[in-house]
Amino acid sequence: MELPRPPAAGAEPTGHVRLGYARASTVRQSLDAQLDSLADAGVTRVLSEKISTRVTKRPELDRAVTLARELRASGVAVTLVVHEHKRLGRGIDLATLAEELKASEVGLEFLTGELQGKHDPSGVVFTVLSGMEREYIRDHTLEGHESALKRGKTIGGATVADPDMLAMALHYRDQGLSLRDMAAKLVITSGKKKGQHPSPATVMRMLREHDEQATATAEA
């Protein structure tokens, strides 16, 4: 029997899967309202968990993203359906997730909130999510730096990134790897986290700083 083959480049998606995700911030909070909302929207496959927004590792969200990517790679159109965009997280994590979904051509649908509606991965919502959160992070980082300078403290300190890691990250990006896949392949070579993998957020920040520096140099 011939095994299924990956879809040809540029081929139209065959079928459409709507994959749901629900999250509550504490164990005491109920998921019923989100699950009911997803069921009313016709979503039959839902991955859910009760975990704080402050926790960076969310197993069920990772499973949902991985499944969405695998389904999309098989040639099926995929939409990740969530009650509200805040269920996916905030800050750098949301920006990272938005970029990863966009790179995998996975759509988003929010059933309520200020971003309510269906959003194609090539649409403006992904840009808004990434840009909005990046501006928030940048502003708070600058505020922290200014506060530290007033107290006479040094800025930055030890970093997990180095020239070799940056070179490998740029190589993996040229190959089209996602931020999560890049982070899984990179290894920290010094400091307290030596031997560990950097987070996708660290990889994104490292690449962004490189791009900004390259742009500034080219303009100069």
N, C-alpha and C positions, 0 to 999 in steps of 0.2 A: 504494500500500500504506500502510495506517495505521501510524504509528510507535508503539512501546510507550509507554504512559503511566505516570507515577508512580503508585504505589499510593494508594488513597484513605485519608484519615486514619482510623486505627483499624482498618484492614483486617488480617485475619489473615495471617501470613507464608505464602507458598507455596513449599514446599521448604526444605531445610536444607543449608547449606554449612559444612564443617569445614575451616578454613584453618590450616595449621601454620606455626610459626616456630621456628627453632633458631639458637643462637648459641654460639660458643666465644670465650673471652677472648683467646686468642693464636693465631697462625698454626700453631704446633706442636700445639695441642690438636686432637683428632679430634672430628668431629661425628657419627661413626658411631653411637654409643650413642643419641644423641637422635633421629637419623633412623630408626634401627631401632625405637625406642619409638613414634615417630609412625606409622610404617608398620604396626606391630602394632595400633595403635589405629584403623586404617582411614583415616588421613589421606593423601590422594593428592597434594594440592597443598601444597608446603612451600617457604617462603622462608628461606634461611639465610645466615649471614655469620660471619666471624671478626674480631671487633672487641672492644676492651677495654670494660669496664663504665664506665671513666672517660671514654670518648668520648661526648659528648652527641648527636652526629649519627650515627644508624645507618640507612643507606639502605634496607636490606632490611626492617627493622622498620617504617620509614615507609611502604614499599610495601605491606606486609601490612596495616597499619592503613587506608591509603587504599583498598585493594581491599575490605577488610571493610566499610568505610563505604559504598562504591559498591554492593556487593552487597545490603547491608541496605536502602539507599535504593530499590533496585529491587523490594523486597517480599519478599526471601528472608531467612529466619532465618540468622544467621551466628554461628559460634563460633570464636574464636581458640584453637587448641590448642597448648600449650607443655609441654615436658618438666617444667619446674619454674618457679615464679614468679620465681626469681632470674635466669633467662635473659632476662627483660624489663628488668632493671635494678634499681637501688635509689634511695633518696632521693627528691628532688623529681621526677625523671624518671618514676619508677614511679607516684607520686601523680598526675602530669599525665596519664599514659597511662590510668590507671584511670578518671579523670574523663571523658576523651575517649571511651573505649569505652562507658562508661555512658550518656553523652549521645547516642551513636550507636546505642544499643540492641544492641550487639555483646556476645555472651556470652564467657565465658572457661572453659577447661578445662585443669587441670593434671594431668599423668599421674602425678606423684610429688611428694613433699615434704609439708610441713605443711599446705598448702592443696589437697591432692589432691582432685579431683572436678570436677563440672560446676557452673558458677555462672552463674545468670541475672543480667543487668545490673541488675535491681532488687533483687538479693540483698544479703546482708550483707557478702560478701567484698569488694566494691568499696569499701564504707565502711571496712572493716578495712584494706585496702591504703592508701587515702588517709589515714585517721586515723593509722595506725601510722607511716607515713613522715613525716607532718607533725609528729607528736610528737617523732620522732627529730631532725628538722631544727630544730625550735624549741628543744629542749634544747641541741643543739650550738651553735646561734646564741647562746643566752643565755650558755653557757660561754665562748664567744669574746668576747662583750661584756665579761663580768666580768674576763677575763684582760687585755683591752685597757685597761680602766679602771685595773687595778692597775699597769699600766705607764705610765699617764698619757697614753694615746693617745685620740684622738677616735674616736667611733663613727660608722659609716655612710659618711661621705665622699660622693663624687659618686654620683649615681644617674641612671639612664637615664629614669626616670619623671618626668612633670610633670603639672600639672592638666589640660592639654589632652588628653594621652594617656589619662589616667584617664577623662575624659569620653567619649572615643571608645570606649574599652574597655567602659564601662558601656552605651553605645549598642549596640555589637555584641553584648554579652551578652543584652540585651533582644531582639535579633533572633534569638537562638538559635545564634549562631556558636560553633564549638569554639574551644578555646584556641589550637590551631595556626592556624586561620583568622584569628583575631583578631591573633595575632602577625604574620602575613603582611601584614596591612593597616596595622598601626601602624608609625610611623617615629620613631626617636629624633632629637630636634631639637637636642641640645647634647652637649658632651663629646667624648671620644675616639671614641665609637661613633656620632657624628652621621651621619644618613643611612641607618643600618642599621636592621634590624628587631629588636625585642626578642625574646627566647626565649619559648616558651610558659610556661616556669617563672617568668619575670619577670612575665608578664601575670597568671598565677595568684596570685603573691605580692602584686602590686599590688591586685588585686581583693579578695583575702582581707583585707589590711590595711584597705582601705576599708570592707568589711563589718564588721570588728571595731570600727573606730572609730565607725561609724554605730550599731552595737548599744550600745556604751558610752555614746554621747551620748543615745540614746533612753532607756536605763535611768536615766541621771542626771536 
